[in-house]
Amino acid sequence: MFYTRVLRRALFRLGGGDPEIAHERTLRALTLLSRHPRLISALHRHFGAPAPRTVFGIHFPNRVGLAAGMDKDGTALPAWPALGFGFVEVGTVTRHAQPGNPRPRVFRLVDSEAIINRMGFNNAGADALAARLHALGPLRFPLGISIGKSRATPVDEAVEDYLASFRTLRPYADYFAINISSPNTPGLRTLQDRAALDALLGALRAEATARLLVKIAPDLTDHAIADLLDVCAAHNVDGVIATNTTLSRDGLHPADAPLAPEPGGLSGHPLTTRARDVVSFVAKETSGTLPIIGVGGIHTPDDALRMFDAGASLIQLYTGLIYHGPGLIRRINRAVAMLA
Ligand SMILES: Cc1cc2nc3c(=O)[nH]c(=O)nc-3n(C[C@H](O)[C@H](O)[C@H](O)COP(=O)(O)O)c2cc1C
């Protein structure tokens, strides 16, 4: 396969093997590509895969989305559907622009097909994203916007911080992903607790109608997830995104053991089963009534189909794209279309 044999090798060598440099250059190339509608159309013909589905009242061209974190500031937006994605989640953005954690902050665990990251919400801020989305005009695919807490804002002032991003970006989002599950912003995950989540969702709901989804961590106990789902139900949340990265280091290939102690969230293949189990638990707890976006360790069409079987209405990928390229999106879409 061209991607794994040629392109991935070249990408993994860029910047002396620094994954963040590979990421920046790829994003820059896709941003340039986004300015060439003819190229975009040609790619779309190759990778595009219509398999429409309506979920929480939104029409999705297909059920495979780009997960948050890949295109945080939305610089390459038109390129993603051309690679086969049916929707895109930008962000996580914060009220204030911020640089994130010091580098290095991304690590490839190649034998495990995994990544550890502690980016810490590096992003240009909600105002900059709003300006970019305004300039782009209407998009031809659903856009999710993930919002999180600025690092400089104390946890007990988080509600105002989320609200500010929400107000700025409301005109542009088909749905908001409320990110309370990143392990890389101190205190953020405490917002998954009942009282804190109740206050946050109450404030967002009081603002106006917008589709709200809550993104959860794979490290919560069943009991904590059940609690969280109660709060989501009380505020008519439109769906859950399961899951974010994990603090666990289970399932790593022994060759990657030296990188295991790096602080941060683990994504990719070692997360496949846990993310699916969380999706399955949420689906059972809510009797299949709450739409779920399943994300975590989807690296094959079979992983995708099993995520749908577990109860996901839509899925997202990040790490699988790094290791398998856009051909994986096409293969997944084909597998899904065969079942439809
Ligand atoms: C480098 C990197 C940065 C990420 N940044 C974000 C983020 O800003 N917001 C978020 O909600 N999730 C973020 N994620 C988590 C992904 O969206 C996804 O939930 C997780 O990686 C599991 O999916 P995967 O195994 O397909 O990568 C990030 C993941 C990676 C690898």
PDBQT file of the ligand as one rigid body, heavy atoms in Angstrom, charges set to zero:
ROOT
HETATM    1  C1  LIG A 401      -2.134  14.500  19.099  1.00  0.00    +0.000 C 
HETATM    2  C2  LIG A 401      -3.559  14.398  19.573  1.00  0.00    +0.000 A 
HETATM    3  C3  LIG A 401      -4.252  15.547  19.943  1.00  0.00    +0.000 A 
HETATM    4  C4  LIG A 401      -5.569  15.468  20.393  1.00  0.00    +0.000 A 
HETATM    5  N1  LIG A 401      -6.243  16.603  20.729  1.00  0.00    +0.000 NA
HETATM    6  C5  LIG A 401      -7.539  16.519  21.118  1.00  0.00    +0.000 A 
HETATM    7  C6  LIG A 401      -8.277  17.695  21.415  1.00  0.00    +0.000 A 
HETATM    8  O1  LIG A 401      -7.778  18.816  21.301  1.00  0.00    +0.000 OA
HETATM    9  N2  LIG A 401      -9.565  17.541  21.833  1.00  0.00    +0.000 N 
HETATM   10  C7  LIG A 401     -10.175  16.316  21.958  1.00  0.00    +0.000 A 
HETATM   11  O2  LIG A 401     -11.347  16.242  22.320  1.00  0.00    +0.000 OA
HETATM   12  N3  LIG A 401      -9.497  15.193  21.658  1.00  0.00    +0.000 NA
HETATM   13  C8  LIG A 401      -8.204  15.266  21.243  1.00  0.00    +0.000 A 
HETATM   14  N4  LIG A 401      -7.533  14.129  20.935  1.00  0.00    +0.000 N 
HETATM   15  C9  LIG A 401      -8.211  12.827  21.145  1.00  0.00    +0.000 C 
HETATM   16  C10 LIG A 401      -8.873  12.300  19.865  1.00  0.00    +0.000 C 
HETATM   17  O3  LIG A 401      -9.857  13.166  19.387  1.00  0.00    +0.000 OA
HETATM   18  C11 LIG A 401      -9.479  10.917  20.124  1.00  0.00    +0.000 C 
HETATM   19  O4  LIG A 401     -10.538  11.041  21.056  1.00  0.00    +0.000 OA
HETATM   20  C12 LIG A 401      -8.476   9.911  20.672  1.00  0.00    +0.000 C 
HETATM   21  O5  LIG A 401      -7.211  10.084  20.090  1.00  0.00    +0.000 OA
HETATM   22  C13 LIG A 401      -8.916   8.461  20.432  1.00  0.00    +0.000 C 
HETATM   23  O6  LIG A 401      -9.076   8.217  19.043  1.00  0.00    +0.000 OA
HETATM   24  P1  LIG A 401      -7.932   7.542  18.130  1.00  0.00    +0.000 P 
HETATM   25  O7  LIG A 401      -7.478   6.298  18.845  1.00  0.00    +0.000 OA
HETATM   26  O8  LIG A 401      -8.602   7.290  16.804  1.00  0.00    +0.000 OA
HETATM   27  O9  LIG A 401      -6.848   8.531  18.023  1.00  0.00    +0.000 OA
HETATM   28  C14 LIG A 401      -6.214  14.196  20.479  1.00  0.00    +0.000 A 
HETATM   29  C15 LIG A 401      -5.514  13.041  20.090  1.00  0.00    +0.000 A 
HETATM   30  C16 LIG A 401      -4.211  13.132  19.637  1.00  0.00    +0.000 A 
HETATM   31  C17 LIG A 401      -3.482  11.867  19.229  1.00  0.00    +0.000 C 
ENDROOT
TORSDOF 0
